[in-house]
Amino acid sequence: MAKIGRNEPCPCGSGKKLKKCCGDPRAAAAYTGIDRQNALERLNQWIDVFAEDDWEDASDDLWGHYLDQADELPPELMQFSQAVEDMWCAFDYLGERGERLIDVFMAEAELGDGERAFLTALRTSSMRLYEIVDALPGVSLTLRDAIEGGQVTVKERTGSRTIGRHEYVAARVVPRGPSGGPEIEAGLLHIPGLIKDSVVAQLREHRAHFLDEHRGASIDEFYKTMPPFFHDVWVGSFLDPYVPTPKTTDGEDMIPTEVQFDVSDPEAVSRALDDCTELERDGEIWTWTGKNHEGKLIILGKVERRGERLVLETLSVERAERGRAMLEAIVGGCVRHRATSHDNLHRAVKESLRAKYLRGEDIEADKPDTQDGGLPPEIVERLILG
């Protein structure tokens, strides 16, 4: 295998030249898990004494408009958020003085070689968006940079057991961890499959805008600004989960609608409904069928006689309007419109998902390999029937 030149792209997939990544003697310097622990403890102690205000400003910036809802996250989710916050506040955030906390700390502190090697590796790292190319459970993940390209295999015991191929994550990769190889360092955020395409598109836009506004800036400088974006996407998937607007097979917004009529002659109404070729009776319920825009026979709704009331139920406002016109035409003066009501299915599903996630249930339910994208069974059923 040919030797890689120091000015060529680093094989780890970071997008940097070898001499500024894994070929940098400082980044390649070895450190142990104890070095890591000691360095972070000393850094946190220093921040508590000398940089508490800067930390709070950085934390507020990370949480953005979700700041007031932070306490709603369950502990198992908060630990991921806390890890991202720790890295962002200390290693990425530029305060009012235009310098990062880690730079001030490293200039002042007397550090051991291993501690300095660890902090240097983190100082030059950045959070990026990756696609999982391969996973060896309990051992490793192979990641592809979704924007910059390039692949890297990282040692990852926990994430490799729960994350599948083709899922997307935001993560911070260091070229050499305590294991001696590339590792994910603190804070891996899963990006839901339903929104990954939107996230990729937005990230590309942010990248183009940043590089246009900061001519000569490096790609690393751009990604140093991105943890709040990734965190906002991730925390929003729990506090304000994205739910696609469901559609009927005719392309109408799926809004369950009920139309009620007062009935003056129940028997006459039943006879009229029996004579309608679009309705099929089963007891006191008539199923309304018809063809969609593709010419396929589908169920459009149902009509039910409830004493002196006639009730039409459909999955869209448009179908309800058509059904009302049909019923008023076939039963004549035997009915009088009483009320029309709508259910907000979109809001109901969103609130159901939010409550479920915040209870710690089904956090990994959104799998891209499933056709329904992790939607609740009730909405999937309606999509199929619609």
C-alpha positions as CSV (number, residue, x, y, z in Angstrom):
1,M,0.0,0.0,0.0
2,A,1.4,3.4,-1.0
3,K,2.4,5.8,1.8
4,I,0.0,8.7,2.3
5,G,1.7,12.1,1.9
6,R,1.3,14.6,4.7
7,N,-0.5,17.0,2.5
8,E,-3.0,14.4,1.3
9,P,-6.5,13.8,2.8
10,C,-6.3,12.0,6.1
11,P,-7.7,8.4,5.7
12,C,-9.8,8.8,8.9
13,G,-12.4,10.7,6.8
14,S,-12.2,14.0,8.7
15,G,-11.6,16.0,5.5
16,K,-8.3,17.4,6.9
17,K,-4.8,17.0,5.5
18,L,-2.9,14.1,7.2
19,K,-0.4,16.6,8.8
20,K,-3.3,18.4,10.5
21,C,-5.1,15.3,11.6
22,C,-3.9,11.9,12.5
23,G,-0.4,12.9,11.2
24,D,-0.2,15.7,13.8
25,P,2.2,14.5,16.5
26,R,0.1,16.2,19.1
27,A,-3.1,14.5,18.0
28,A,-1.3,11.2,17.7
29,A,0.1,11.3,21.2
30,A,-1.2,8.6,23.4
31,Y,-3.4,9.1,26.4
32,T,-5.2,6.8,28.7
33,G,-8.7,6.7,30.1
34,I,-7.3,8.0,33.4
35,D,-5.6,10.9,31.5
36,R,-9.0,11.7,30.0
37,Q,-10.8,11.5,33.3
38,N,-8.2,13.7,35.1
39,A,-8.1,16.3,32.3
40,L,-11.9,16.7,32.3
41,E,-12.0,16.9,36.1
42,R,-9.4,19.6,36.1
43,L,-11.1,21.5,33.3
44,N,-14.5,21.4,35.0
45,Q,-13.0,22.6,38.3
46,W,-11.3,25.5,36.5
47,I,-14.6,26.4,34.7
48,D,-16.5,26.4,38.0
49,V,-14.1,29.0,39.4
50,F,-13.1,31.1,36.5
51,A,-15.6,30.7,33.7
52,E,-19.1,30.0,35.1
53,D,-20.7,32.9,33.3
54,D,-19.2,31.9,29.9
55,W,-20.4,28.4,30.5
56,E,-24.0,29.5,31.2
57,D,-24.0,31.7,28.0
58,A,-22.8,28.8,26.0
59,S,-25.4,26.5,27.5
60,D,-28.2,29.0,26.7
61,D,-26.9,29.2,23.1
62,L,-27.0,25.4,22.8
63,W,-30.6,25.0,24.1
64,G,-32.0,27.9,22.2
65,H,-35.8,28.1,22.2
66,Y,-36.0,24.7,24.1
67,L,-34.2,26.2,27.1
68,D,-37.4,26.4,29.2
69,Q,-38.2,22.8,28.4
70,A,-34.9,21.3,29.3
71,D,-36.2,19.8,32.6
72,E,-38.8,17.8,30.6
73,L,-36.2,15.4,29.2
74,P,-36.0,12.1,31.1
75,P,-32.6,11.2,32.6
76,E,-31.7,8.7,29.9
77,L,-32.0,11.4,27.3
78,M,-30.5,14.2,29.4
79,Q,-27.2,12.3,29.6
80,F,-26.8,12.6,25.9
81,S,-27.6,16.3,25.9
82,Q,-25.3,16.9,28.8
83,A,-22.4,15.2,27.0
84,V,-22.9,17.5,23.9
85,E,-23.2,20.5,26.2
86,D,-19.9,19.7,28.0
87,M,-18.0,19.5,24.7
88,W,-19.7,22.5,23.1
89,C,-19.2,24.8,26.0
90,A,-15.6,24.0,26.6
91,F,-14.2,23.2,23.2
92,D,-16.3,25.0,20.6
93,Y,-18.1,28.0,21.9
94,L,-16.5,31.4,21.2
95,G,-17.4,33.8,24.0
96,E,-17.5,37.6,23.9
97,R,-13.7,37.7,24.1
98,G,-13.5,35.6,20.9
99,E,-11.6,32.8,22.6
100,R,-12.6,29.3,23.6
101,L,-12.4,28.2,27.2
102,I,-10.1,25.3,26.4
103,D,-7.5,27.6,24.9
104,V,-7.5,29.8,28.1
105,F,-7.3,26.7,30.3
106,M,-4.5,25.0,28.4
107,A,-2.5,28.2,28.4
108,E,-2.8,28.5,32.2
109,A,-2.8,24.9,33.5
110,E,0.1,22.7,34.2
111,L,-0.9,19.4,32.5
112,G,0.6,16.0,32.2
113,D,1.6,14.8,28.7
114,G,-1.4,12.5,28.5
115,E,-3.8,15.1,29.7
116,R,-2.6,17.6,27.2
117,A,-2.7,15.0,24.4
118,F,-6.4,14.3,25.2
119,L,-7.4,18.0,25.4
120,T,-5.5,18.7,22.2
121,A,-7.4,15.9,20.4
122,L,-10.7,17.3,21.6
123,R,-9.7,20.9,20.8
124,T,-9.2,20.1,17.2
125,S,-12.3,17.9,16.9
126,S,-15.8,19.0,15.7
127,M,-19.3,17.5,15.7
128,R,-20.4,16.2,12.3
129,L,-23.2,14.4,10.6
130,Y,-22.5,10.7,9.8
131,E,-24.3,7.9,8.1
132,I,-23.8,4.4,9.7
133,V,-22.3,2.3,6.9
134,D,-21.7,-0.8,9.0
135,A,-22.0,-1.8,12.6
136,L,-20.3,-4.7,14.4
137,P,-22.4,-5.0,17.6
138,G,-20.4,-4.4,20.7
139,V,-17.2,-3.6,18.8
140,S,-17.3,-0.8,16.2
141,L,-19.2,1.5,13.8
142,T,-18.2,2.5,10.3
143,L,-19.2,6.1,9.6
144,R,-19.5,8.0,6.4
145,D,-19.4,11.8,6.6
146,A,-22.8,12.8,5.1
147,I,-21.5,16.1,3.9
148,E,-17.8,15.9,3.4
149,G,-17.5,12.3,2.4
150,G,-14.8,9.9,3.6
151,Q,-15.3,6.9,6.0
152,V,-13.8,6.0,9.4
153,T,-14.3,3.0,11.6
154,V,-14.5,3.8,15.3
155,K,-14.4,1.7,18.3
156,E,-17.9,2.0,19.9
157,R,-19.3,-0.6,22.2
158,T,-22.7,0.8,23.3
159,G,-23.8,2.6,20.1
160,S,-22.9,-0.3,17.9
161,R,-25.5,-2.4,19.7
162,T,-28.4,0.0,19.2
163,I,-27.7,1.8,15.9
164,G,-28.3,0.1,12.6
165,R,-27.0,0.6,9.1
166,H,-28.1,3.7,7.1
167,E,-29.1,5.5,10.3
168,Y,-27.8,9.0,10.8
169,V,-26.0,10.4,13.8
170,A,-24.3,13.6,14.9
171,A,-21.0,12.8,16.6
172,R,-17.6,14.0,17.5
173,V,-14.8,11.7,16.3
174,V,-11.2,11.9,17.6
175,P,-8.5,10.3,15.4
176,R,-6.9,8.5,18.4
177,G,-8.7,7.7,21.6
178,P,-7.5,5.7,24.7
179,S,-7.9,2.5,22.5
180,G,-5.2,3.8,20.1
181,G,-7.7,4.1,17.2
182,P,-10.5,6.5,16.2
183,E,-13.3,6.9,18.7
184,I,-16.5,8.8,19.3
185,E,-16.0,11.2,22.1
186,A,-18.9,12.2,24.3
187,G,-22.3,12.9,22.8
188,L,-23.7,10.8,20.0
189,L,-27.1,12.1,18.8
190,H,-29.5,10.0,16.7
191,I,-31.1,11.9,13.9
192,P,-34.6,10.5,13.1
193,G,-35.0,8.9,9.7
194,L,-38.1,11.0,8.9
195,I,-36.1,14.2,9.0
196,K,-32.6,13.2,7.9
197,D,-33.0,14.5,4.4
198,S,-34.2,17.8,5.7
199,V,-31.2,17.9,8.1
200,V,-28.7,17.2,5.3
201,A,-30.2,19.9,3.2
202,Q,-30.2,22.5,6.0
203,L,-26.6,21.6,7.0
204,R,-25.5,22.1,3.4
205,E,-27.2,25.6,3.4
206,H,-25.5,26.5,6.7
207,R,-22.2,25.4,5.3
208,A,-22.5,27.4,2.1
209,H,-23.6,30.5,4.0
210,F,-20.8,30.2,6.6
211,L,-18.1,29.8,4.0
212,D,-19.5,32.7,2.0
213,E,-19.6,35.0,5.1
214,H,-16.2,33.9,6.4
215,R,-13.9,33.7,3.3
216,G,-10.8,31.7,4.0
217,A,-12.3,29.9,7.0
218,S,-11.7,26.2,7.3
219,I,-14.4,23.5,7.3
220,D,-13.5,22.7,10.9
221,E,-14.3,26.3,11.9
222,F,-17.7,25.8,10.4
223,Y,-18.4,22.6,12.2
224,K,-17.3,24.2,15.5
225,T,-20.5,26.3,15.2
226,M,-22.8,23.4,14.5
227,P,-23.5,21.6,17.9
228,P,-26.5,23.9,18.6
229,F,-28.0,23.0,15.3
230,F,-27.5,19.2,15.8
231,H,-28.8,19.5,19.4
232,D,-31.8,21.5,18.4
233,V,-32.7,18.8,15.8
234,W,-32.2,16.0,18.3
235,V,-34.0,17.5,21.3
236,G,-36.8,18.7,19.0
237,S,-37.4,15.1,18.0
238,F,-38.6,14.5,21.5
239,L,-40.0,17.8,22.7
240,D,-41.6,18.6,19.4
241,P,-41.5,15.4,17.3
242,Y,-41.9,15.8,13.5
243,V,-45.0,14.1,12.2
244,P,-45.6,14.2,8.4
245,T,-49.1,15.5,7.5
246,P,-51.0,12.3,6.6
247,K,-52.8,12.2,3.2
248,T,-55.6,10.1,1.9
249,T,-55.1,8.2,-1.3
250,D,-56.6,11.2,-3.2
251,G,-53.9,13.4,-1.8
252,E,-56.2,15.2,0.7
253,D,-55.0,16.2,4.2
254,M,-56.2,13.4,6.5
255,I,-58.5,15.3,8.9
256,P,-61.1,12.9,10.5
257,T,-64.4,14.7,10.0
258,E,-67.9,14.0,11.4
259,V,-71.1,15.4,10.0
260,Q,-74.3,15.1,12.0
261,F,-77.9,15.4,10.8
262,D,-81.2,15.6,12.6
263,V,-83.6,13.0,11.2
264,S,-87.3,13.6,10.9
265,D,-88.3,10.2,9.3
266,P,-85.8,7.4,10.3
267,E,-87.5,4.7,8.2
268,A,-87.6,6.8,5.1
269,V,-83.9,7.7,5.5
270,S,-83.0,4.0,5.9
271,R,-84.9,3.1,2.7
272,A,-83.1,5.9,0.8
273,L,-79.7,4.8,2.0
274,D,-80.5,1.2,1.1
275,D,-81.3,2.3,-2.5
276,C,-78.0,4.1,-2.9
277,T,-75.5,2.1,-5.0
278,E,-72.5,3.7,-3.3
279,L,-73.7,2.5,0.2
280,E,-73.6,-1.0,1.5
281,R,-75.6,-1.7,4.7
282,D,-74.6,-3.7,7.7
283,G,-77.1,-3.3,10.5
284,E,-77.5,0.4,11.2
285,I,-74.2,1.3,9.4
286,W,-73.8,2.0,5.7
287,T,-70.2,1.8,4.2
288,W,-69.6,4.4,1.6
289,T,-67.3,3.3,-1.2
290,G,-66.0,4.9,-4.4
291,K,-63.0,5.1,-6.6
292,N,-60.0,7.3,-5.9
293,H,-58.1,9.3,-8.5
294,E,-56.2,6.1,-9.6
295,G,-59.5,4.4,-10.3
296,K,-59.2,2.0,-7.3
297,L,-62.2,1.1,-5.2
298,I,-61.7,2.5,-1.6
299,I,-63.8,3.2,1.5
300,L,-64.7,6.8,1.6
301,G,-66.5,6.8,4.9
302,K,-69.4,5.4,6.8
303,V,-72.9,6.5,7.6
304,E,-74.6,5.4,10.9
305,R,-78.1,5.9,12.1
306,R,-78.2,6.6,15.8
307,G,-81.9,7.0,16.8
308,E,-83.0,10.4,15.4
309,R,-79.5,11.2,14.3
310,L,-77.6,10.4,11.1
311,V,-73.8,10.5,11.4
312,L,-71.3,10.6,8.5
313,E,-67.7,9.9,9.3
314,T,-64.8,10.4,6.8
315,L,-61.0,10.9,6.9
316,S,-61.0,14.3,5.1
317,V,-62.9,17.5,4.9
318,E,-63.3,17.2,1.2
319,R,-64.9,13.7,1.5
320,A,-67.2,15.0,4.2
321,E,-68.4,17.8,1.9
322,R,-69.0,15.3,-0.9
323,G,-70.7,12.9,1.5
324,R,-73.0,15.6,3.0
325,A,-74.1,16.7,-0.5
326,M,-74.8,13.0,-1.5
327,L,-76.9,12.4,1.7
328,E,-78.9,15.6,1.3
329,A,-79.6,14.7,-2.3
330,I,-80.8,11.1,-1.7
331,V,-82.8,11.6,1.5
332,G,-84.3,14.9,0.6
333,G,-86.1,16.8,3.4
334,C,-85.9,13.9,5.9
335,V,-82.7,15.3,7.4
336,R,-81.4,18.6,8.5
337,H,-77.7,19.4,9.0
338,R,-76.9,19.8,12.6
339,A,-73.1,20.1,13.0
340,T,-69.7,19.3,11.5
341,S,-66.6,18.6,13.6
342,H,-63.0,17.8,12.9
343,D,-60.3,15.9,14.8
344,N,-56.7,17.2,14.6
345,L,-55.0,13.9,13.9
346,H,-51.7,15.5,13.2
347,R,-51.6,17.2,16.6
348,A,-52.9,14.1,18.4
349,V,-50.1,11.9,17.0
350,K,-47.5,14.6,17.8
351,E,-48.7,14.8,21.4
352,S,-48.9,11.0,21.7
353,L,-45.3,10.6,20.4
354,R,-44.0,13.4,22.7
355,A,-45.6,11.9,25.8
356,K,-44.3,8.4,24.9
357,Y,-40.7,9.7,24.3
358,L,-40.7,11.7,27.5
359,R,-41.8,8.7,29.4
360,G,-38.7,6.9,28.0
361,E,-40.7,4.6,25.7
362,D,-39.9,3.7,22.1
363,I,-36.9,6.1,21.9
364,E,-35.5,3.9,19.2
365,A,-38.8,3.3,17.4
366,D,-37.9,5.5,14.4
367,K,-36.1,3.0,12.2
368,P,-35.5,3.9,8.5
369,D,-35.8,0.4,7.4
370,T,-39.5,0.3,8.2
371,Q,-42.0,1.5,5.6
372,D,-44.0,3.5,8.1
373,G,-41.0,5.4,9.5
374,G,-41.9,4.6,13.1
375,L,-45.4,6.1,13.0
376,P,-47.9,4.8,15.6
377,P,-50.1,1.9,14.5
378,E,-53.3,4.0,14.5
379,I,-52.0,6.5,12.0
380,V,-50.5,3.7,9.8
381,E,-53.9,2.0,9.8
382,R,-55.6,5.1,8.7
383,L,-53.0,5.8,6.0
384,I,-53.6,2.3,4.6
385,L,-57.4,2.5,4.7
386,G,-57.4,6.1,3.4
